[in-house]
Amino acid sequence: MKFLQRVCLLLCCLVASPISANDDLPVLGDPTAALMSADQEYRLGRAWLRQLRGQTSIMSDPLIQEYVESLVYQLASFSDLKQPDLDIVVINSRQINAFAVPGGVIGLNAGLFLNAEDEAEVGGVVAHEIAHVSQRHFARRYLDSKKMNTAVLAAMLASLAVAIAGEGEAGMAGMAATQAAAIHSQLAYSRQNEREADRVGMQTLAAAGMDPDAMPRFFERMHNEQQFSGDPPEFLLTHPVTESRIADSRARARTLPSPPMSVSAHYLLVQARLRASFIQGDDQAIAYFERYSNERSALALQAARYGLALSHLRANHYDQARTLMEQLASLYPDELWFRLGLAEIAVDAAQYETAIKEAQRVLRVSPDDYAASILLSKAYLRSKQPGQALPVLKPLLNKRPTDPYIWDLAADAYGNGGDRVRALHARAESHFLRGNAGKALQQMEYALQDAEDDFALYSKLSGRMKEMQRLSEEQF
């Protein structure tokens, strides 16, 4: 039964296509276009993402989110994606996993960054997932599965959302119920599908100036760890790795240009930030980073001190955290993360004027900085200045209309500013993006009742409510 469940998960995440034995041959035309359009894939993927958000914990750390988006879009710009329109989420889990869903939804577990040795290894996984999207593997698998209709595929994606959320048994049981009959005909294709994603992903990695050997290196380490532990990480359940596949990818990597060795300072800071969050116990987190306080590498030492500052912040040791972060900001004046760290400490310590000044300082250097905008809006909200928060949040909503966290902040700003109608609308958007259409429509009804005297606003909200209703009932 476990084998059946794992195969169902594999088939749901890694969509298949009948590629020829020579997978370097180009595909002439796209036979999937008549069966499932790119727009249909997009809508299906966003519907799935709403379910995922409602069933699992998505990280809302703006620094992590901005870094991951930058990495993904950097790689996407060198991929086969013609017009990358991606939704990128970081799952709040220490498990090693990554996934790609139709229409450009890419998810990475926090555990991937905790376990990958360098940025190129994470880049290899990201490039692999982008290849699943760019090669339209989901639609190709649907083309091959004549007996499988779109309703069944949507049900499988919903089951995968449950599995990613940590309810593995329930999710896999759902997939077993919807997909058991198609296992044998699809398994061979999924293996070829993975090899194509390896090949295309390594080409993307090399084109972006990253080490193509990082992909087989990461896969090999995961494969070896599985052999010793006997309990494979989630990543290997959805991305099965064999020795022949590793050998094949290593051979391909040797044919691609290999860049000079380099270390990403931001990747080390991301690792430190996540470790400061995931290590159990405040004292344990502090002790962990203190052990690395004498690192010889300047970048490793920088990351260790950053992690130590965040660990003190987590323990509410504001003075120690501030002293460490000020030292880093002084030593590395061009690194905005340390200025953002000072703003973060000030917000938590209720020193809102300081937080506002630090966030504004970053925004003068980097006007579109997402993390600085979030910290600035939080400082305004907590200091009871909702009118100041809204001009910061509105541009974010225009750029990131599918981010429920920003809608939460906007709801607080509107509500505390006395604008009940727009606060209800913002709450509705947050509920809808987290897969709770019922609550979203209820909030929209309340908003419409209060907006009856404002024809323009009423019309706008009424149109949005109809769109929510249509999207929530859409059948694929």
C-alpha positions in Angstrom: 0.0 0.0 0.0 2.9 2.4 0.8 4.3 1.8 -2.7 0.9 2.7 -4.2 0.7 5.9 -2.1 4.1 7.0 -3.1 3.6 6.4 -6.7 0.3 8.4 -6.6 2.2 11.3 -5.0 4.9 11.0 -7.6 2.4 11.0 -10.5 0.5 13.9 -9.1 3.6 16.1 -8.7 5.7 15.0 -11.6 3.6 15.1 -14.7 4.5 12.9 -17.5 5.0 12.9 -21.3 5.9 10.2 -23.8 9.3 11.5 -24.8 11.3 9.6 -27.3 14.4 7.7 -26.3 16.5 10.5 -27.7 15.2 13.3 -25.4 17.3 15.9 -27.1 15.0 15.9 -30.2 12.9 19.1 -30.4 9.1 18.9 -30.1 7.5 20.2 -33.3 4.3 21.9 -32.4 2.4 21.6 -29.2 -0.4 19.0 -29.3 -1.4 19.9 -25.8 -2.5 23.4 -26.8 -5.8 22.2 -28.2 -6.6 20.1 -25.2 -5.6 22.3 -22.3 -4.7 25.9 -23.0 -2.0 27.8 -21.1 -4.7 30.0 -19.6 -6.5 26.9 -18.3 -3.3 25.7 -16.8 -2.8 29.1 -15.2 -6.3 29.1 -13.6 -6.0 25.5 -12.5 -2.6 26.2 -10.8 -4.0 29.3 -9.0 -7.0 27.4 -7.8 -4.7 24.7 -6.4 -2.5 27.4 -4.8 -5.5 28.8 -2.9 -6.3 25.3 -1.5 -2.6 24.8 -0.5 -2.6 28.1 1.4 -5.7 27.1 3.3 -4.2 23.7 4.3 -0.5 24.4 5.1 1.7 27.0 6.6 3.3 29.3 4.1 6.2 31.5 5.3 5.4 35.2 5.4 9.0 36.3 6.0 9.5 39.1 3.5 13.3 38.8 3.4 13.1 35.1 2.6 10.3 35.6 0.1 12.2 38.4 -1.7 15.4 36.3 -1.9 13.6 33.2 -3.2 11.7 35.2 -5.8 14.9 36.8 -7.0 16.6 33.4 -7.4 13.6 31.9 -9.2 13.1 34.8 -11.6 16.9 35.0 -12.3 16.8 31.3 -13.4 13.4 31.7 -15.2 14.9 34.5 -17.3 17.4 32.0 -18.8 14.8 29.2 -19.2 12.3 28.3 -22.0 9.5 30.2 -20.3 8.5 32.9 -22.8 6.8 35.2 -20.3 7.4 34.0 -16.8 4.3 34.7 -14.7 5.0 32.7 -11.5 3.6 32.4 -8.1 6.4 31.4 -5.7 5.7 30.1 -2.2 8.0 28.9 0.6 6.5 26.2 2.7 7.1 26.5 6.5 8.6 23.0 6.8 12.0 21.6 7.6 11.3 18.7 5.2 13.3 18.7 2.0 10.9 19.2 -0.8 10.1 21.3 -3.9 7.3 21.1 -6.5 5.9 22.7 -9.7 2.2 22.9 -10.5 0.5 23.8 -13.8 0.5 27.4 -14.8 3.7 28.5 -13.0 3.2 27.8 -9.3 6.6 26.8 -7.8 7.0 25.9 -4.1 10.1 25.3 -2.1 10.2 24.0 1.5 12.4 25.9 3.9 14.1 22.6 4.6 15.7 22.7 1.1 17.7 25.8 2.1 18.6 24.3 5.5 20.1 21.2 3.8 21.6 22.4 0.5 25.3 23.2 0.8 25.2 26.2 -1.5 23.0 28.4 -3.7 23.8 26.4 -6.8 22.3 23.3 -5.3 19.1 25.1 -4.6 19.3 26.7 -8.0 19.6 23.2 -9.5 16.3 22.2 -7.8 14.6 25.4 -8.9 15.8 25.0 -12.5 14.5 21.4 -12.5 11.1 22.7 -11.3 11.0 25.5 -13.9 11.7 22.9 -16.6 8.5 21.0 -15.5 6.6 24.2 -16.1 8.3 25.3 -19.3 7.9 21.9 -20.9 4.2 21.8 -19.9 4.6 18.4 -18.4 1.2 18.6 -16.7 -0.7 19.1 -20.0 1.4 16.5 -21.7 0.5 13.9 -19.1 -3.1 14.9 -19.5 -2.8 14.3 -23.2 -1.5 10.8 -22.6 -4.2 10.0 -20.0 -7.2 9.5 -22.3 -9.3 8.1 -19.5 -8.4 10.9 -17.1 -10.6 14.0 -17.1 -9.7 17.4 -15.7 -12.0 17.0 -12.7 -9.9 14.0 -11.7 -6.7 15.9 -12.2 -8.0 18.8 -10.1 -8.9 16.3 -7.3 -5.3 14.9 -7.5 -3.9 18.4 -7.1 -6.1 19.0 -4.1 -4.9 15.7 -2.5 -1.3 16.9 -3.1 -2.1 20.1 -1.3 -3.1 18.0 1.7 0.1 15.9 1.5 2.3 18.9 1.3 0.5 20.3 4.3 1.7 17.4 6.4 -1.4 15.3 6.3 0.4 12.7 4.2 -1.8 9.7 4.8 -5.0 11.6 4.1 -3.5 13.2 1.0 -2.1 10.0 -0.4 -5.4 8.2 0.3 -7.2 10.8 -1.8 -4.8 10.3 -4.6 -5.0 6.5 -4.4 -8.8 6.9 -4.8 -8.5 9.1 -7.9 -5.5 7.7 -9.7 -4.8 4.1 -8.8 -6.0 2.8 -12.2 -3.5 4.9 -14.2 -0.3 4.0 -12.3 1.2 1.4 -14.5 0.7 3.2 -17.7 2.2 6.5 -16.4 5.2 5.4 -14.3 7.6 4.8 -17.2 6.7 8.2 -18.6 7.3 9.9 -15.3 10.9 8.6 -15.3 11.6 10.0 -18.7 9.8 13.2 -17.6 12.3 13.6 -14.8 15.3 13.1 -17.1 14.0 15.8 -19.4 13.6 18.2 -16.5 17.2 17.4 -15.5 18.5 18.1 -19.0 16.6 21.3 -19.5 17.2 22.5 -15.9 21.0 22.0 -16.2 21.0 24.0 -19.4 19.1 26.8 -17.6 21.5 26.6 -14.6 24.6 26.9 -16.9 23.0 29.8 -18.9 22.5 31.7 -15.6 26.1 31.3 -14.7 25.6 28.7 -12.0 27.4 25.3 -11.7 25.4 22.7 -13.6 27.1 19.9 -11.6 25.2 21.2 -8.5 22.1 19.4 -9.6 23.5 15.9 -9.8 25.6 16.7 -6.7 22.5 17.5 -4.6 20.6 14.5 -6.0 23.5 12.1 -5.2 23.7 13.3 -1.6 19.9 12.9 -1.1 20.2 9.4 -2.7 23.1 8.4 -0.4 21.3 9.7 2.7 18.3 7.7 1.8 20.4 4.5 1.6 21.8 5.1 5.1 18.7 6.3 6.8 16.2 4.1 5.1 13.6 6.9 5.4 13.7 9.0 2.2 13.0 12.7 2.4 9.8 14.0 0.8 11.8 15.2 -2.1 12.8 11.7 -3.2 9.2 10.5 -3.0 8.2 13.1 -5.6 11.6 13.1 -7.4 12.8 9.5 -7.5 16.5 9.4 -8.1 18.4 6.3 -9.3 22.1 5.7 -9.8 21.8 5.7 -13.5 19.9 9.0 -13.5 22.7 10.5 -11.4 25.4 9.2 -13.7 23.5 10.5 -16.7 23.1 14.0 -15.2 26.8 14.1 -14.2 27.7 13.2 -17.8 25.5 16.0 -19.1 27.0 18.5 -16.6 30.5 17.8 -18.0 29.4 19.0 -21.4 28.2 22.4 -20.0 30.3 25.4 -19.0 31.3 25.4 -15.3 31.7 28.9 -13.7 34.4 29.8 -11.2 33.7 28.9 -7.6 31.8 31.5 -5.7 29.9 31.9 -2.5 26.6 33.7 -2.2 26.5 36.0 0.8 22.7 36.2 0.7 22.3 32.5 0.6 24.3 32.2 3.8 22.2 34.9 5.4 19.0 33.0 4.3 20.4 29.8 5.9 21.2 31.6 9.1 17.8 33.3 9.2 16.0 30.0 8.7 18.1 28.2 11.3 17.5 30.9 13.8 13.8 30.3 13.3 13.8 26.5 13.1 16.2 25.4 15.9 14.0 24.3 18.8 14.5 26.5 21.9 15.9 30.0 22.2 19.0 28.9 24.2 19.8 26.2 21.7 19.6 28.7 18.8 21.9 31.1 20.6 24.4 28.3 21.5 24.4 27.0 17.9 25.5 30.4 16.4 27.9 31.1 19.2 29.8 27.9 18.2 30.4 29.5 14.8 31.4 32.9 16.1 35.0 32.4 15.2 34.6 31.3 11.6 37.6 32.1 9.4 35.6 32.8 6.3 34.4 36.4 6.3 31.1 35.5 4.8 30.5 32.5 7.1 31.4 34.7 10.1 29.0 37.4 8.9 26.2 34.9 8.6 26.9 33.4 12.0 26.7 36.8 13.7 23.5 37.6 11.8 22.0 34.3 13.0 23.1 35.0 16.6 21.5 38.5 16.5 18.2 37.0 15.2 18.4 34.3 17.9 18.7 36.9 20.6 15.8 38.8 19.0 13.8 35.6 19.1 14.6 35.3 22.9 13.5 39.0 23.4 17.1 40.0 24.2 16.7 43.3 22.4 19.9 44.9 23.6 22.2 42.0 22.6 20.4 41.7 19.2 20.7 45.4 18.5 24.4 45.5 19.4 25.2 42.6 17.1 23.2 44.0 14.2 24.7 47.5 14.6 28.1 46.0 14.4 27.2 44.2 11.2 25.6 47.3 9.7 28.8 49.3 10.6 31.2 46.6 9.1 29.1 46.1 6.0 27.4 49.4 5.2 26.3 48.3 1.7 24.4 45.2 3.0 20.8 46.3 3.4 19.8 43.1 5.3 21.5 44.5 8.4 19.6 47.8 8.2 16.5 45.8 7.8 17.5 43.7 10.8 17.7 46.9 12.9 14.2 47.9 11.7 13.0 44.4 12.6 14.4 44.6 16.1 13.0 48.0 16.6 9.5 46.8 15.5 9.6 43.9 18.0 10.9 46.2 20.8 8.1 48.7 20.2 10.6 51.4 19.2 8.5 52.4 16.2 10.2 55.7 15.4 13.5 53.9 15.0 11.9 51.2 12.9 10.3 53.8 10.6 13.7 55.6 10.2 15.6 52.4 9.4 13.0 51.2 6.9 12.8 54.6 5.2 16.6 54.6 5.0 16.6 51.3 3.1 13.8 52.5 0.8 15.8 55.6 -0.2 18.5 53.3 -1.5 16.1 50.6 -2.8 12.7 52.2 -3.4 11.0 48.9 -4.3 12.4 46.8 -1.5 9.6 44.4 -0.4 10.9 43.7 3.1 11.5 47.4 3.9 7.9 48.2 2.8 6.5 45.5 4.9 8.5 46.5 8.0 7.6 50.2 7.5 3.9 49.4 7.2 4.0 47.2 10.3 5.7 50.0 12.2 3.1 52.5 11.2 0.3 50.1 12.1 1.7 49.3 15.5 2.3 53.0 16.2 -1.4 53.6 15.4 -0.7 55.5 12.1 -2.9 53.5 9.7 -3.1 56.5 7.3 0.7 56.4 6.9 0.6 52.6 6.3 -1.8 52.7 3.4 0.4 54.6 0.9 3.0 52.0 1.5 0.7 49.0 1.2 -1.3 50.1 -1.9 1.7 49.9 -4.3 2.4 46.4 -2.9 -1.1 45.3 -3.6 -0.8 46.5 -7.2 2.4 44.5 -7.6 1.4 41.5 -5.5 -2.4 41.1 -5.7 -2.2 37.4 -4.9 -0.3 37.8 -1.6 -2.8 37.3 1.3 -0.3 38.6 3.9 -0.4 42.1 2.3 -4.2 42.0 2.2 -4.1 41.2 6.0 -2.0 44.3 6.6 -4.3 46.4 4.4 -7.4 45.1 6.2 -5.8 46.3 9.5 -4.9 49.7 8.0 -8.4 50.3 6.5 -10.1 49.0 9.7 -8.0 51.1 12.1 -8.5 54.1 9.8 -12.3 53.8 10.0 -12.9 52.5 6.4 -15.1 49.5 7.1 -16.0 48.8 3.5 -12.5 48.5 2.3 -11.4 46.6 5.4 -14.1 44.0 4.7 -13.0 43.8 1.1 -9.4 43.2 2.1 -10.5 40.5 4.6 -12.5 38.9 1.8 -9.4 38.8 -0.5 -7.3 37.3 2.2 -9.9 34.5 2.8 -10.3 33.9 -0.9 -6.5 33.6 -1.5 -6.4 31.0 1.4 -9.0 28.8 -0.2 -12.0 29.9 2.0 -14.4 31.1 -0.6 -17.4 30.9 1.7 -16.0 33.4 4.2 -14.7 35.6 1.4 -18.1 35.9 -0.2 -19.7 36.5 3.2 -17.3 39.4 3.8 -18.0 40.8 0.4 -21.8 40.7 1.1 -21.2 42.8 4.3 -19.0 45.2 2.3 -21.7 45.6 -0.4 -24.3 46.4 2.2 -22.1 49.2 3.6 -21.2 50.5 0.1 -24.8 51.0 -1.1 -24.5 54.8 -1.1 -21.2 54.8 -3.2 -22.2 53.7 -6.7 -18.6 53.4 -8.1 -17.3 51.4 -5.1 -20.4 49.2 -5.0 -20.1 48.4 -8.7 -16.4 47.6 -8.3 -17.0 45.3 -5.3 -20.0 43.7 -7.0 -17.9 42.8 -10.0 -15.2 41.4 -7.8 -17.7 39.3 -5.8 -19.0 37.8 -9.0 -15.5 37.0 -10.1 -14.8 35.3 -6.8 -18.0 33.2 -7.2 -17.1 32.2 -10.7 -13.5 31.2 -9.8 -14.6 29.2 -6.8 -17.1 27.2 -8.8 -14.9 26.8 -11.9 -14.7 23.3 -13.2 -11.6 22.1 -15.1 
